[in-house]
Amino acid sequence: MALPEIPPGVWAVDPVHSHVGFIARHMMIARVHGAFRDFSAEITIGENPLDSTVKAVVKTDSVDTGNADRDAFVKSNDFFDVAQYPEMTFESKGFAANGDKYTMSGDLTINGITKPVTFDVEFDGYTGDPWNNHRAGVYAQATVNRNDWGITWNAPLDSGGVMLNEKVKLELDLQITTPKGA
């Protein structure tokens, strides 16, 4: 199996060309998509890409679901409690390869609670840009149980079931960059 060819060094997320989001089932029949608009990460690519590390910070106050009332509710202490916990963080603990599939395991901290999470990772390629920088594309996703981080608010439905599913899909669609020669 060939590992991704990507120059080692310290990389950063290009926030203009990246997306950090989530998908949650709503009322058992639909999906609500949301994103965080303020995030950063330091990615250190190792000589062996499986020795790489990631440290990421997401500002919880930047949540955007496309509805101001819902955003205010999600920012409340029923969900992200942004007044007390203005950031969520992720720190990788290791990468693994299985054939042409990759995983990234690490610790996700939300609302002051740290739990292990494993993301499925796709390396989308590497190129130089017209401004003499390195760029690479990475897509990662994981499904987590929001209750693990104390996000337990819910409401019963008349038809059975609940307003919000416990499972939430996390999506990271990232373009990372570093100056050439760095």
Residue pairs with C-beta under 8 A, 6 or more apart in sequence:
1 97
1 99
1 100
3 48
3 49
3 50
3 97
4 49
4 123
4 126
4 136
5 126
6 45
6 49
6 123
6 126
6 134
6 136
7 45
7 126
7 134
7 178
8 45
8 46
8 47
9 44
9 45
9 178
9 182
10 42
10 43
10 44
10 45
10 178
10 182
11 42
11 43
11 44
11 45
11 134
11 136
11 176
11 177
11 178
12 40
12 41
12 42
12 43
12 176
12 177
12 178
13 39
13 40
13 41
13 43
13 56
13 174
13 175
13 176
14 135
14 174
14 175
14 176
14 177
15 38
15 39
15 40
17 175
18 39
18 172
18 173
18 174
18 175
19 35
19 171
19 172
19 173
19 174
20 35
20 36
20 39
20 58
20 171
20 172
20 174
21 33
21 34
21 35
21 36
21 170
21 171
21 173
22 33
22 34
22 35
22 168
22 169
22 170
22 171
23 31
23 32
23 33
23 34
23 168
23 169
23 171
24 31
24 32
24 34
24 146
24 164
24 165
24 168
24 169
25 31
25 32
25 164
25 165
25 167
26 32
26 163
26 164
26 165
27 157
27 161
27 163
28 157
28 159
28 161
28 162
28 165
32 65
32 70
33 65
33 66
34 63
34 64
34 65
34 66
34 74
35 63
35 64
35 65
36 58
36 59
36 60
36 62
36 63
36 64
37 62
37 64
38 58
38 59
38 61
38 62
39 56
39 57
39 58
39 59
39 62
40 56
40 57
41 54
41 55
41 56
41 57
41 90
41 174
41 176
42 54
42 55
42 56
43 52
43 53
43 54
43 176
44 52
44 53
44 54
45 52
46 52
46 53
49 95
50 94
50 95
50 96
50 97
51 95
52 92
52 95
53 91
53 92
54 90
54 91
54 92
54 104
54 106
55 89
55 90
55 91
55 92
56 89
56 90
56 91
57 87
57 88
57 89
58 87
58 88
58 89
58 90
59 86
59 87
60 75
60 80
60 81
60 82
60 85
60 86
60 87
60 88
61 75
61 82
61 86
63 71
63 74
63 75
63 80
64 71
65 71
65 74
73 79
74 80
75 82
77 83
77 84
78 151
78 153
79 151
79 153
80 88
80 110
80 111
80 151
81 111
84 111
84 112
85 110
85 111
85 112
88 108
88 109
88 110
88 111
89 108
89 109
90 106
90 107
90 108
90 109
90 117
91 106
91 107
92 104
92 105
92 106
93 105
93 106
93 107
93 116
94 104
94 105
94 106
95 102
95 103
95 104
95 105
95 121
96 102
96 103
96 105
101 120
102 120
102 121
102 122
102 123
103 118
103 119
103 120
103 121
104 118
104 119
104 121
104 140
105 116
105 117
105 118
105 119
106 116
106 117
106 119
107 114
107 115
107 116
107 117
108 114
108 115
108 116
108 117
108 144
108 149
110 149
110 150
110 151
111 149
111 150
111 151
113 148
113 149
113 150
115 144
115 148
115 149
117 142
117 144
117 170
118 142
119 140
119 141
119 142
119 170
119 172
120 140
120 141
120 142
121 138
121 139
121 140
122 138
122 139
122 140
123 136
123 137
123 138
124 136
124 137
124 138
124 139
125 136
125 137
126 134
126 135
126 136
126 137
127 134
127 135
127 136
128 134
128 135
128 180
129 135
129 177
132 179
132 180
133 177
133 178
133 179
133 180
134 177
134 178
134 179
134 180
135 175
135 176
135 177
136 175
136 176
136 177
137 174
137 175
137 176
138 172
138 174
138 176
139 171
139 172
139 173
139 174
140 171
140 172
140 174
141 169
141 170
141 171
141 172
142 169
142 170
143 167
143 168
143 169
143 170
144 167
144 168
144 170
145 166
145 167
145 168
146 152
146 164
146 166
146 167
146 168
147 166
153 164
154 162
154 163
154 164
155 162
155 163
156 162
156 163
157 163
